[in-house]
Structures are given as C-alpha cells and as structure tokens.
Amino acid sequence: IRALFLPACDFWILFRWAGYLARGIHDGSLTWSTGAMPWAAARESFLRVLSLIALNIPTVYTPSAPFNMLAAYSDASSTGWAFLVEGAPFSSQVVRHGPFQWSAHINVKETFAVYKLLEFLCPRLPGSHFRLFCDNMATVSQVNRKRGASFLSNLWVSKIIQLLKDYRCEVTLSWVSTLDMRADPWTRLSYD
C-alpha cells in the first residue's frame, strides 16, 4: 500500500536497487559498472536509499508511549548537578539542582544528573516518552545502549532502566553542545 504513495522515480530507483541486491545475493558478489562493491556497503547504501524514499511517504509516527512536548536538559560539573524542564505540561521552567557529596568521573556525574531528571519526570508523567538532552556523549551512548562503561555508570544506568520500567516510560537521550546546554549555569553554583 505504501508503494502507492511513492513518486514514480523513487519507485524505479528502489526497484533497480532491489534487482542489484538480488543479483548480488544470488551469485555472492555485487558487481557494478565501477567495480566490485562489498555486500555490507551495498546493504548500507540500499538502506540509505530506502530511508530517503521513506521521507517522502506520508506516515504518522506513533510511538508506543505518547511523546510529551517538553524540553529537558540535564548537566553536571565537578561541583554539582542540575536539570531544566520547560514546555507542556509544565506552565513554567522547572529547575532542580544540588551539590555532589562524592567524587567520581564526570561521565558518572552526568549519568547521575540524567537519573535525577527522570526521577523527577517519570512519577509526574507516567507512561510517557521523553526527549532529553545531555552535553556528555559518553552518557548519551551509555543510556541509549542501556549499559554503563564503569561500575558506577552501570549502577546509575540500571537505576534509570528500573525507573523507566516502573513508570512505563521511554526515553530518547540526545547530545547537545555545551554552548546550547540550558542547565549549565545551575551546575556552577557554589554550595558552601
């Protein structure tokens, strides 16, 4: 049915790629006018074409949980953690912050800040899908893979997973540059 929505030129590109792949599967090697192309590269290229074609197909994205229209940022520094939530369903910005009582690697502290953010959001909006932003690529990777790189990181990632299960929530954690990190000023507060 979706093929009916494809523009004619995109359909023929897809059809031609399917023929190339079928030939490559049949004889074990893909040969092109420019020479041999490895199977993995051909598969990636084919998937790229499919994704470009899919962008033209009118579909409605329906995640398994409703996506809340809020922006949530978590950050950590050597002295403290903070998160900022803005947008629906909250009528104004929500900011929480606190000091670190322990010393650890910054990746662990960033993962802890994500945990504190989800600890705030999940009980208030159970069954939701959250889009969160963090300026630490290691933390983003660890939370999205659901596996920490060290014992302490793994501890906080496992707590995040349990929290999401308990409240039937989903999370998409994305990287944002430090310049665009909205929660950064609150992590620099001194707690004397």
Backbone as ProteinMPNN parsed JSONL, in Angstrom:
{"seq_chain_A": "IRALFLPACDFWILFRWAGYLARGIHDGSLTWSTGAMPWAAARESFLRVLSLIALNIPTVYTPSAPFNMLAAYSDASSTGWAFLVEGAPFSSQVVRHGPFQWSAHINVKETFAVYKLLEFLCPRLPGSHFRLFCDNMATVSQVNRKRGASFLSNLWVSKIIQLLKDYRCEVTLSWVSTLDMRADPWTRLSYD", "coords_chain_A": {"N_chain_A": [[0.829, -1.193, 0.0], [1.965, 1.216, 0.779], [3.647, 1.68, -1.347], [2.102, 2.886, -3.208], [2.125, 5.549, -2.583], [4.596, 6.379, -3.303], [6.635, 8.473, -5.293], [6.989, 8.162, -8.848], [9.661, 8.088, -9.861], [11.17, 7.499, -7.568], [10.183, 4.986, -6.967], [11.14, 3.457, -9.109], [13.892, 3.694, -8.682], [14.127, 2.306, -6.267], [13.247, -0.209, -7.165], [15.263, -0.854, -9.024], [17.508, -0.967, -7.304], [16.743, -3.126, -5.71], [16.889, -5.174, -7.594], [19.666, -5.167, -8.126], [20.615, -5.965, -5.608], [19.412, -8.482, -5.381], [20.717, -9.885, -7.438], [23.292, -9.76, -6.412], [23.033, -11.262, -4.086], [22.407, -13.723, -5.179], [24.672, -14.581, -6.814], [26.742, -14.153, -5.072], [28.507, -12.011, -5.144], [28.589, -8.535, -5.599], [28.562, -6.766, -8.51], [29.313, -3.808, -10.132], [29.142, -1.076, -12.433], [31.297, 0.437, -11.752], [32.972, -1.334, -10.583], [33.654, -3.967, -8.18], [31.518, -4.151, -5.333], [31.461, -4.29, -1.88], [29.36, -6.44, 0.114], [28.34, -5.429, 2.607], [28.625, -2.651, 2.28], [26.935, -2.274, 0.119], [24.498, -3.021, 1.236], [24.204, -1.051, 3.244], [24.096, 1.213, 1.635], [21.772, 0.67, 0.191], [19.884, 0.698, 2.292], [20.103, 3.368, 2.99], [19.051, 4.603, 0.708], [16.45, 3.603, 0.885], [15.629, 4.864, 3.262], [15.676, 7.527, 2.471], [13.692, 7.494, 0.559], [11.572, 6.791, 2.172], [11.191, 9.129, 3.581], [9.607, 10.615, 1.938], [7.189, 9.399, 2.057], [3.91, 9.696, 3.176], [3.414, 9.257, 6.419], [2.338, 8.533, 9.763], [3.933, 9.004, 12.759], [3.814, 6.867, 15.415], [4.664, 6.43, 18.484], [5.176, 3.915, 21.057], [4.482, 5.019, 23.444], [2.946, 8.085, 24.523], [4.344, 11.087, 23.215], [5.723, 13.662, 24.953], [5.51, 17.194, 24.762], [7.938, 18.605, 25.674], [10.992, 20.111, 26.709], [13.891, 18.865, 28.024], [16.768, 19.198, 29.908], [19.806, 17.939, 31.138], [22.628, 18.274, 33.261], [26.005, 18.188, 34.511], [28.68, 19.099, 36.684], [31.943, 19.516, 38.151], [31.246, 20.352, 40.67], [28.439, 20.217, 41.062], [25.071, 19.066, 40.135], [22.391, 19.521, 37.768], [19.105, 20.044, 36.394], [16.878, 21.102, 33.819], [13.596, 21.708, 32.916], [11.254, 22.455, 30.492], [8.231, 23.577, 28.927], [5.119, 22.057, 27.743], [3.754, 19.595, 29.892], [4.178, 21.493, 31.855], [3.759, 24.702, 33.272], [5.701, 26.616, 33.531], [9.298, 27.123, 33.59], [11.063, 24.445, 35.093], [13.431, 23.958, 37.466], [15.916, 22.089, 38.995], [18.544, 21.49, 41.264], [21.663, 20.474, 42.75], [24.351, 19.748, 45.098], [27.36, 17.717, 44.669], [28.151, 15.099, 46.789], [30.159, 13.359, 46.666], [33.127, 12.146, 45.03], [33.715, 11.493, 41.63], [34.132, 10.216, 38.297], [33.446, 12.428, 35.544], [31.635, 11.403, 33.671], [30.122, 9.61, 35.16], [28.899, 11.389, 36.905], [27.364, 12.889, 35.098], [25.612, 10.898, 34.213], [24.279, 10.409, 36.583], [22.961, 12.869, 36.835], [21.138, 12.668, 34.712], [19.623, 10.567, 35.715], [18.499, 11.845, 38.002], [16.897, 13.721, 36.705], [15.054, 12.056, 35.339], [13.97, 10.841, 37.562], [12.504, 12.91, 38.535], [10.695, 13.43, 36.393], [9.328, 10.982, 35.592], [7.475, 10.0, 37.713], [5.62, 12.086, 37.625], [4.626, 12.109, 35.02], [3.621, 9.436, 34.087], [3.999, 6.643, 31.838], [4.913, 7.964, 29.579], [6.804, 9.255, 26.758], [9.935, 10.54, 26.707], [12.01, 13.178, 25.526], [15.243, 13.869, 26.01], [18.102, 15.955, 26.739], [21.629, 16.031, 26.783], [24.974, 17.044, 27.469], [27.128, 15.355, 27.338], [28.729, 13.021, 25.544], [29.46, 10.369, 26.135], [27.732, 9.652, 28.218], [25.251, 9.877, 26.902], [25.526, 7.817, 25.023], [25.835, 5.591, 26.766], [23.391, 5.525, 28.18], [21.536, 5.241, 26.085], [22.38, 2.778, 25.046], [21.871, 1.26, 27.196], [23.783, 0.387, 29.014], [26.435, 0.805, 31.154], [29.822, 2.113, 31.205], [31.544, 1.841, 33.317], [31.649, 0.591, 36.732], [30.187, 2.376, 38.452], [28.857, 4.01, 36.575], [27.329, 2.063, 35.333], [25.728, 1.343, 37.471], [24.073, 3.651, 37.816], [22.876, 3.72, 35.294], [21.462, 1.309, 35.35], [19.663, 1.94, 37.384], [18.248, 3.951, 36.084], [17.038, 2.446, 34.037], [15.398, 0.76, 35.59], [13.708, 2.671, 36.757], [12.398, 3.651, 34.459], [11.042, 1.322, 33.698], [9.375, 0.914, 35.926], [7.583, 3.067, 35.758], [6.596, 2.794, 33.236], [7.752, 4.269, 31.118], [9.432, 5.79, 28.307], [12.571, 6.784, 26.908], [14.403, 9.079, 24.969], [17.543, 9.964, 24.566], [19.51, 12.631, 23.667], [22.446, 14.161, 22.29], [23.676, 17.412, 23.009], [25.378, 20.417, 22.324], [27.728, 21.941, 24.601], [27.505, 24.678, 24.59], [24.843, 25.05, 23.979], [23.574, 24.027, 26.149], [21.094, 24.283, 28.404], [20.899, 23.915, 31.129], [23.327, 24.366, 32.23], [24.276, 26.756, 33.724], [23.284, 26.354, 36.352], [24.746, 24.261, 37.348], [27.088, 25.294, 38.121], [26.904, 26.617, 40.487], [27.927, 27.555, 43.766], [28.133, 25.612, 46.688], [28.403, 26.344, 49.587]], "CA_chain_A": [[0.0, 0.0, 0.0], [2.818, 2.399, 0.838], [4.256, 1.92, -2.648], [1.217, 3.766, -3.972], [2.454, 6.928, -2.278], [5.93, 6.701, -3.789], [6.744, 9.08, -6.616], [7.384, 7.168, -9.837], [11.118, 7.972, -9.976], [11.668, 6.82, -6.387], [9.812, 3.584, -7.071], [12.049, 2.796, -10.041], [15.193, 3.597, -8.011], [14.003, 1.199, -5.327], [13.143, -1.433, -7.948], [16.579, -1.127, -9.583], [18.369, -1.386, -6.2], [16.333, -4.482, -5.32], [17.467, -6.068, -8.6], [21.106, -5.263, -7.882], [20.839, -6.764, -4.415], [19.032, -9.865, -5.668], [21.811, -10.449, -8.205], [24.432, -9.911, -5.515], [22.761, -12.375, -3.181], [22.397, -14.957, -5.97], [25.99, -15.054, -7.227], [27.699, -13.979, -3.993], [29.273, -10.768, -5.216], [27.9, -7.466, -6.29], [29.417, -6.093, -9.474], [28.732, -2.577, -10.624], [29.926, -0.528, -13.526], [32.525, 0.994, -11.189], [33.754, -2.412, -9.996], [33.003, -4.76, -7.136], [31.092, -3.421, -4.143], [31.243, -5.256, -0.799], [27.961, -6.638, 0.499], [27.956, -4.531, 3.701], [28.48, -1.307, 1.732], [25.727, -2.27, -0.709], [23.333, -3.049, 2.128], [24.089, 0.272, 3.85], [23.667, 2.138, 0.592], [20.367, 0.355, -0.083], [19.089, 1.196, 3.416], [20.107, 4.824, 2.893], [18.075, 4.951, -0.327], [15.121, 3.338, 1.439], [15.269, 5.897, 4.239], [15.371, 8.758, 1.727], [12.379, 7.313, -0.057], [10.577, 6.789, 3.244], [10.908, 10.508, 3.984], [8.561, 11.145, 1.056], [5.939, 8.671, 2.274], [3.129, 10.318, 4.257], [3.085, 8.337, 7.504], [2.195, 9.144, 11.07], [4.757, 8.314, 13.752], [3.077, 6.562, 16.629], [5.476, 5.677, 19.444], [4.373, 3.086, 21.953], [4.037, 5.887, 24.531], [2.766, 9.444, 24.0], [5.519, 11.95, 23.268], [5.397, 14.933, 25.593], [6.135, 18.342, 24.127], [8.743, 19.323, 26.646], [12.438, 20.048, 26.515], [14.518, 18.586, 29.308], [18.224, 19.234, 29.823], [20.496, 17.578, 32.375], [24.043, 18.599, 33.184], [26.769, 18.023, 35.743], [30.034, 19.656, 36.693], [32.696, 18.948, 39.271], [30.661, 20.767, 41.946], [27.026, 19.907, 41.248], [24.229, 18.615, 39.039], [21.183, 20.321, 37.573], [18.311, 19.794, 35.202], [15.905, 22.134, 33.484], [12.473, 21.192, 32.13], [10.34, 23.514, 30.078], [7.243, 23.157, 27.939], [3.939, 21.348, 28.229], [2.592, 20.095, 30.604], [4.542, 22.435, 32.909], [3.422, 26.069, 32.858], [6.905, 27.44, 33.535], [10.522, 26.331, 33.713], [11.306, 23.737, 36.34], [14.872, 23.789, 37.645], [16.365, 21.449, 40.232], [20.0, 21.371, 41.278], [22.209, 20.085, 44.035], [25.802, 19.523, 45.116], [27.848, 16.348, 44.745], [28.757, 14.775, 48.072], [31.155, 12.336, 46.397], [33.942, 12.42, 43.844], [33.637, 10.44, 40.621], [34.407, 10.674, 36.933], [32.37, 13.302, 35.054], [30.615, 10.589, 32.995], [29.247, 9.09, 36.215], [28.106, 12.519, 37.39], [26.374, 13.211, 34.063], [24.594, 9.841, 34.25], [23.508, 10.69, 37.798], [22.073, 14.005, 36.538], [20.034, 12.128, 33.899], [18.78, 9.826, 36.652], [17.721, 12.799, 38.804], [15.884, 14.294, 35.815], [13.996, 11.064, 35.148], [13.339, 10.652, 38.863], [11.533, 13.993, 38.634], [9.684, 13.384, 35.339], [8.54, 9.746, 35.477], [6.292, 9.941, 38.579], [4.653, 13.122, 37.26], [4.073, 11.82, 33.698], [3.839, 8.009, 33.82], [3.596, 6.149, 30.526], [5.266, 8.946, 28.556], [8.061, 9.15, 26.021], [10.635, 11.8, 26.937], [13.203, 13.514, 24.753], [16.138, 14.557, 26.925], [19.339, 16.438, 26.145], [22.794, 15.98, 27.656], [26.153, 17.5, 26.728], [28.199, 14.381, 27.502], [28.487, 11.96, 24.562], [29.581, 9.055, 26.768], [26.482, 9.407, 28.94], [24.212, 9.644, 25.895], [25.757, 6.478, 24.497], [25.592, 4.582, 27.791], [21.957, 5.437, 28.486], [20.837, 4.698, 24.917], [22.745, 1.36, 24.933], [21.439, 0.64, 28.447], [24.921, -0.281, 29.619], [27.471, 1.745, 31.546], [31.197, 1.722, 30.915], [32.22, 1.527, 34.578], [30.724, 0.088, 37.738], [29.269, 3.432, 38.902], [27.986, 4.376, 35.452], [26.377, 0.966, 35.162], [24.784, 1.444, 38.579], [23.073, 4.681, 37.535], [22.115, 3.301, 34.106], [20.493, 0.292, 35.776], [18.601, 2.647, 38.113], [17.431, 4.619, 35.057], [16.231, 1.406, 33.392], [14.363, 0.347, 36.541], [12.764, 3.783, 36.865], [11.586, 3.653, 33.238], [10.148, 0.159, 33.757], [8.369, 1.113, 36.978], [6.575, 4.057, 35.343], [6.257, 2.507, 31.834], [8.2, 5.412, 30.32], [10.502, 5.606, 27.328], [13.417, 7.97, 26.848], [15.35, 9.274, 23.883], [18.546, 10.906, 25.055], [20.272, 13.187, 22.547], [23.563, 15.029, 22.645], [23.591, 18.828, 22.673], [26.672, 21.017, 22.65], [27.778, 22.643, 25.882], [27.034, 26.05, 24.366], [23.379, 25.035, 23.944], [23.08, 23.371, 27.355], [20.316, 25.267, 29.162], [21.019, 23.684, 32.568], [24.717, 24.56, 32.633], [24.545, 27.747, 34.784], [22.93, 25.868, 37.699], [25.742, 23.301, 37.835], [28.274, 26.061, 38.545], [26.634, 27.282, 41.753], [28.754, 27.081, 44.876], [27.354, 25.118, 47.807], [29.228, 26.487, 50.794]], "C_chain_A": [[0.868, 1.25, 0.0], [3.458, 2.711, -0.504], [3.389, 2.831, -3.508], [1.546, 5.232, -3.754], [3.812, 7.35, -2.82], [5.86, 7.44, -5.115], [7.328, 8.056, -7.582], [8.903, 6.995, -9.894], [11.706, 7.253, -8.77], [11.35, 5.338, -6.433], [10.779, 2.848, -7.988], [13.459, 2.705, -9.476], [15.189, 2.423, -7.043], [13.985, -0.132, -6.065], [14.514, -1.826, -8.508], [17.544, -1.613, -8.496], [18.025, -2.801, -5.752], [16.888, -5.496, -6.308], [18.951, -6.256, -8.403], [21.384, -6.171, -6.687], [20.492, -8.225, -4.647], [20.137, -10.556, -6.46], [23.019, -10.7, -7.314], [24.254, -11.056, -4.545], [22.891, -13.696, -3.934], [23.81, -15.448, -6.296], [27.082, -14.778, -6.188], [28.548, -12.73, -4.059], [28.468, -9.747, -5.999], [28.88, -6.807, -7.244], [28.656, -4.932, -10.059], [29.58, -2.087, -11.781], [31.24, 0.058, -13.025], [33.388, -0.082, -10.549], [32.975, -3.131, -8.913], [32.669, -3.893, -5.929], [30.839, -4.428, -3.037], [29.785, -5.286, -0.364], [27.519, -5.657, 1.584], [27.746, -3.107, 3.189], [27.219, -1.216, 0.878], [24.47, -2.238, 0.16], [23.117, -1.68, 2.77], [23.585, 1.297, 2.84], [22.185, 1.934, 0.267], [19.468, 0.89, 1.035], [19.026, 2.723, 3.419], [19.092, 5.295, 1.859], [16.66, 4.721, 0.187], [14.69, 4.423, 2.422], [14.962, 7.223, 3.54], [14.008, 8.668, 1.074], [11.292, 7.378, 1.01], [10.252, 8.191, 3.722], [9.798, 11.126, 3.14], [7.217, 10.471, 1.266], [5.176, 9.33, 3.411], [2.721, 9.272, 5.287], [2.973, 9.122, 8.796], [3.024, 8.327, 12.047], [3.938, 8.11, 15.011], [3.965, 5.757, 17.562], [4.579, 4.881, 20.372], [3.872, 3.881, 23.157], [3.875, 7.3, 23.977], [4.009, 10.306, 24.209], [5.099, 13.284, 23.85], [6.161, 16.064, 24.926], [6.862, 19.155, 25.189], [10.2, 19.175, 26.259], [13.06, 19.881, 27.89], [16.019, 18.456, 29.119], [18.802, 18.821, 31.163], [21.974, 17.842, 32.186], [24.685, 18.365, 34.543], [28.121, 18.698, 35.572], [30.766, 19.037, 37.875], [32.05, 19.275, 40.617], [29.206, 20.352, 42.133], [26.339, 19.426, 39.991], [23.027, 19.539, 38.932], [20.402, 19.767, 36.394], [17.289, 20.9, 35.049], [14.85, 21.502, 32.591], [11.596, 22.364, 31.77], [9.413, 22.978, 28.996], [6.112, 22.394, 28.578], [4.372, 20.02, 28.832], [2.917, 21.083, 31.716], [4.311, 23.861, 32.422], [4.625, 26.995, 32.842], [8.126, 26.524, 33.628], [10.599, 25.675, 35.084], [12.81, 23.484, 36.414], [15.115, 23.122, 38.992], [17.881, 21.319, 40.139], [20.45, 20.977, 42.665], [23.697, 19.828, 43.951], [26.129, 18.029, 45.034], [28.519, 16.156, 46.098], [29.885, 13.76, 47.904], [31.94, 12.711, 45.154], [33.855, 11.212, 42.912], [33.988, 11.059, 39.275], [33.209, 11.483, 36.438], [31.282, 12.507, 34.332], [29.62, 10.01, 33.997], [28.337, 10.206, 36.723], [27.032, 12.92, 36.381], [25.248, 12.169, 34.04], [23.704, 10.006, 35.475], [22.525, 11.838, 37.551], [20.892, 13.563, 35.667], [19.077, 11.349, 34.79], [17.908, 10.772, 37.477], [16.61, 13.438, 37.974], [14.732, 13.313, 35.624], [13.267, 10.744, 36.439], [12.28, 11.734, 39.11], [10.379, 13.792, 37.644], [8.768, 12.163, 35.401], [7.34, 9.673, 36.419], [5.216, 10.967, 38.2], [3.957, 12.838, 35.938], [4.278, 10.343, 33.354], [3.334, 7.619, 32.435], [3.959, 7.075, 29.38], [6.586, 8.602, 27.868], [8.74, 10.51, 26.116], [11.802, 11.951, 25.974], [14.067, 14.395, 25.647], [17.426, 14.94, 26.204], [20.433, 16.455, 27.196], [24.006, 16.385, 26.839], [27.36, 16.571, 26.884], [27.907, 13.192, 26.589], [28.567, 10.568, 25.173], [28.295, 8.692, 27.514], [25.344, 9.11, 27.975], [24.328, 8.224, 25.362], [25.406, 5.401, 25.528], [24.106, 4.43, 28.093], [21.205, 4.84, 27.305], [21.154, 3.218, 24.7], [22.28, 0.554, 26.138], [22.56, -0.173, 29.09], [25.996, 0.75, 29.914], [28.857, 1.214, 31.264], [31.973, 1.364, 32.173], [31.175, 1.038, 35.574], [29.707, 1.155, 38.151], [28.332, 3.892, 37.785], [26.915, 3.318, 35.257], [25.332, 0.961, 36.272], [23.683, 2.454, 38.265], [22.258, 4.35, 36.292], [21.081, 2.251, 34.487], [19.363, 0.916, 36.59], [17.673, 3.389, 37.145], [16.505, 3.608, 34.391], [15.096, 0.973, 34.31], [13.288, 1.425, 36.692], [11.83, 3.83, 35.65], [10.605, 2.487, 33.222], [9.022, 0.39, 34.754], [7.249, 2.046, 36.538], [6.176, 3.903, 33.885], [6.598, 3.687, 30.917], [9.263, 4.975, 29.316], [11.299, 6.9, 27.284], [14.265, 7.925, 25.586], [16.299, 10.356, 24.362], [19.405, 11.34, 23.879], [21.372, 14.093, 23.065], [23.261, 16.446, 22.194], [24.931, 19.453, 23.08], [26.592, 21.769, 23.979], [27.289, 24.077, 25.742], [25.511, 26.138, 24.381], [22.757, 24.391, 25.177], [22.413, 24.403, 28.257], [20.471, 25.098, 30.672], [22.407, 23.998, 33.103], [24.923, 25.595, 33.743], [24.269, 27.239, 36.195], [23.927, 24.857, 38.222], [26.96, 24.017, 38.412], [28.057, 26.794, 39.871], [27.553, 26.735, 42.841], [27.841, 26.721, 46.036], [28.203, 25.152, 49.065], [28.411, 26.394, 52.046]], "O_chain_A": [[0.562, 2.226, -0.684], [3.781, 3.865, -0.785], [3.887, 3.475, -4.431], [1.286, 6.067, -4.62], [4.15, 8.533, -2.804], [5.08, 7.052, -5.985], [8.084, 7.176, -7.17], [9.386, 5.865, -9.968], [12.647, 6.473, -8.922], [12.153, 4.517, -5.99], [11.194, 1.731, -7.679], [14.165, 1.736, -9.756], [16.136, 1.638, -7.004], [14.637, -1.084, -5.637], [14.885, -2.999, -8.469], [18.308, -2.552, -8.72], [18.919, -3.589, -5.447], [17.316, -6.576, -5.901], [19.454, -7.375, -8.499], [22.264, -7.03, -6.735], [21.196, -9.113, -4.167], [20.461, -11.709, -6.176], [23.692, -11.723, -7.442], [25.216, -11.749, -4.214], [23.419, -14.671, -3.4], [24.114, -16.62, -6.075], [28.238, -15.138, -6.409], [29.252, -12.422, -3.098], [27.758, -10.083, -6.947], [29.933, -6.336, -6.814], [27.491, -5.062, -10.437], [30.637, -2.652, -12.061], [32.198, 0.167, -13.79], [34.452, 0.235, -10.016], [31.772, -2.921, -8.755], [33.44, -3.011, -5.552], [30.057, -5.357, -3.241], [29.071, -4.289, -0.461], [26.424, -5.103, 1.491], [26.807, -2.428, 3.605], [26.517, -0.205, 0.907], [23.509, -1.529, -0.138], [21.987, -1.197, 2.839], [22.749, 2.142, 3.16], [21.44, 2.897, 0.091], [18.415, 1.467, 0.764], [18.011, 3.303, 3.805], [18.362, 6.258, 2.089], [15.772, 5.541, -0.044], [13.536, 4.851, 2.419], [14.078, 7.96, 3.976], [13.259, 9.644, 1.039], [10.223, 7.947, 0.785], [9.152, 8.43, 4.22], [9.126, 12.057, 3.582], [6.209, 10.916, 0.717], [5.724, 9.51, 4.499], [1.795, 8.493, 5.058], [3.463, 10.247, 8.898], [2.85, 7.114, 12.159], [3.431, 9.065, 15.598], [4.022, 4.532, 17.454], [3.378, 5.135, 20.466], [2.929, 3.455, 23.823], [4.593, 7.68, 23.052], [4.643, 10.25, 25.263], [4.224, 13.959, 23.309], [7.328, 15.906, 24.566], [6.442, 20.255, 25.547], [10.585, 18.23, 25.57], [12.79, 20.657, 28.806], [16.484, 17.694, 28.271], [18.351, 19.289, 32.208], [22.515, 17.66, 31.096], [24.017, 18.345, 35.577], [28.63, 18.844, 34.461], [30.248, 18.127, 38.523], [32.272, 18.566, 41.598], [28.776, 20.153, 43.269], [26.938, 19.38, 38.917], [22.685, 20.249, 39.879], [20.956, 19.109, 35.513], [16.89, 21.545, 36.018], [15.182, 20.832, 31.613], [11.234, 23.171, 32.625], [9.756, 22.057, 28.254], [6.121, 22.114, 29.777], [5.288, 19.384, 28.31], [2.018, 21.481, 32.456], [4.634, 24.187, 31.279], [4.583, 28.05, 32.209], [7.995, 25.305, 33.732], [10.244, 26.275, 36.099], [13.386, 22.865, 35.519], [14.574, 23.552, 40.011], [18.428, 21.069, 39.065], [19.71, 21.125, 43.638], [24.249, 19.703, 42.858], [25.274, 17.184, 45.298], [29.359, 16.961, 46.501], [30.5, 13.347, 48.888], [31.478, 13.496, 44.327], [33.916, 10.064, 43.352], [34.12, 12.277, 39.148], [32.081, 11.246, 36.869], [30.115, 12.897, 34.374], [28.423, 9.93, 33.719], [27.145, 9.99, 36.944], [25.912, 13.254, 36.767], [24.079, 12.513, 33.868], [22.499, 9.765, 35.402], [21.383, 11.784, 38.008], [19.77, 14.032, 35.863], [17.86, 11.455, 34.641], [16.712, 10.531, 37.635], [15.511, 13.67, 38.477], [13.567, 13.693, 35.733], [12.081, 10.412, 36.421], [11.29, 11.501, 39.804], [9.216, 13.963, 38.009], [7.551, 12.302, 35.275], [6.255, 9.311, 35.964], [4.03, 10.733, 38.433], [2.822, 13.27, 35.737], [5.026, 10.025, 32.429], [2.37, 8.19, 31.926], [3.365, 6.98, 28.306], [7.364, 7.773, 28.342], [8.193, 11.515, 25.662], [12.491, 10.984, 25.649], [13.687, 15.512, 25.998], [17.794, 14.336, 25.196], [20.207, 16.839, 28.344], [24.067, 16.103, 25.642], [28.488, 16.966, 26.59], [26.958, 12.443, 26.822], [27.821, 9.676, 24.771], [27.831, 7.554, 27.443], [24.558, 8.191, 28.205], [23.329, 7.511, 25.262], [24.751, 4.413, 25.196], [23.618, 3.309, 28.245], [20.318, 4.009, 27.503], [20.299, 2.472, 24.223], [22.29, -0.677, 26.114], [22.338, -1.256, 29.631], [26.419, 1.485, 29.022], [29.049, 0.008, 31.103], [32.971, 0.646, 32.094], [29.976, 1.065, 35.299], [28.508, 0.883, 38.199], [27.149, 4.135, 38.025], [25.744, 3.632, 35.043], [24.176, 0.611, 36.035], [22.499, 2.157, 38.427], [21.069, 4.665, 36.235], [19.948, 2.293, 34.007], [18.219, 0.469, 36.498], [16.462, 3.447, 37.359], [15.32, 3.881, 34.201], [13.957, 0.832, 33.865], [12.098, 1.117, 36.748], [10.623, 4.024, 35.794], [9.465, 2.641, 32.783], [7.859, 0.101, 34.47], [6.091, 1.841, 36.903], [5.495, 4.769, 33.338], [5.809, 4.049, 30.044], [9.899, 3.931, 29.466], [10.778, 7.975, 27.582], [14.773, 6.876, 25.192], [15.912, 11.511, 24.541], [19.965, 10.501, 23.174], [21.254, 14.707, 24.125], [22.668, 16.662, 21.137], [25.534, 19.048, 24.074], [25.514, 22.175, 24.413], [26.717, 24.631, 26.681], [24.949, 27.169, 24.748], [21.539, 24.226, 25.241], [23.075, 25.283, 28.807], [20.205, 26.035, 31.424], [22.639, 23.905, 34.308], [25.703, 25.324, 34.655], [24.946, 27.647, 37.139], [23.964, 24.608, 39.426], [27.768, 23.408, 39.112], [28.942, 27.518, 40.325], [27.909, 25.557, 42.816], [26.888, 27.442, 46.331], [28.663, 24.117, 49.547], [28.955, 26.494, 53.146]]}, "name": "protein", "num_of_chains": 1, "seq": "IRALFLPACDFWILFRWAGYLARGIHDGSLTWSTGAMPWAAARESFLRVLSLIALNIPTVYTPSAPFNMLAAYSDASSTGWAFLVEGAPFSSQVVRHGPFQWSAHINVKETFAVYKLLEFLCPRLPGSHFRLFCDNMATVSQVNRKRGASFLSNLWVSKIIQLLKDYRCEVTLSWVSTLDMRADPWTRLSYD"}
